Amino acid sequence: MNPILAIFKEHNISDVQINELFQTLTENPFAAMATIGQLGIPAEKLQQLMSMVMQNPALIKEAVEELGLDFSKVEAAKAQLQP
């Protein structure tokens, strides 16, 4: 299992919530960050999660693909954030 998804599972985040979070990520990354903050994951685990993603950004792609979502939408959302 993808380590991002494993952290969510470890904190009893439902499959529905995980899918909604990644769907939000494909549409609006800023909203996804706000949603992550509302999931009740302890700050130290969020820091660990962010560190993992920063060291290996491909983990997001792997998680999106594992959930059966379209990674090109994540790339499109990311491109909209670029100046």
Secondary structure in CASP SS format (residue, H / E / C, confidence):
PFRMAT SS
TARGET T0000
AUTHOR 0000-0000-0000
METHOD secondary structure of the structure
MODEL  1
M C 1.00
N C 1.00
P H 1.00
I H 1.00
L H 1.00
A H 1.00
I H 1.00
F H 1.00
K H 1.00
E H 1.00
H C 1.00
N C 1.00
I C 1.00
S C 1.00
D H 1.00
V H 1.00
Q H 1.00
I H 1.00
N H 1.00
E H 1.00
L H 1.00
F H 1.00
Q H 1.00
T H 1.00
L H 1.00
T H 1.00
E H 1.00
N C 1.00
P H 1.00
F H 1.00
A H 1.00
A H 1.00
M H 1.00
A H 1.00
T H 1.00
I H 1.00
G H 1.00
Q C 1.00
L C 1.00
G C 1.00
I C 1.00
P C 1.00
A H 1.00
E H 1.00
K H 1.00
L H 1.00
Q H 1.00
Q H 1.00
L H 1.00
M H 1.00
S H 1.00
M H 1.00
V H 1.00
M H 1.00
Q H 1.00
N C 1.00
P C 1.00
A H 1.00
L H 1.00
I H 1.00
K H 1.00
E H 1.00
A H 1.00
V H 1.00
E H 1.00
E H 1.00
L C 1.00
G C 1.00
L C 1.00
D C 1.00
F H 1.00
S H 1.00
K H 1.00
V H 1.00
E H 1.00
A H 1.00
A H 1.00
K H 1.00
A H 1.00
Q H 1.00
L H 1.00
Q C 1.00
P C 1.00
END
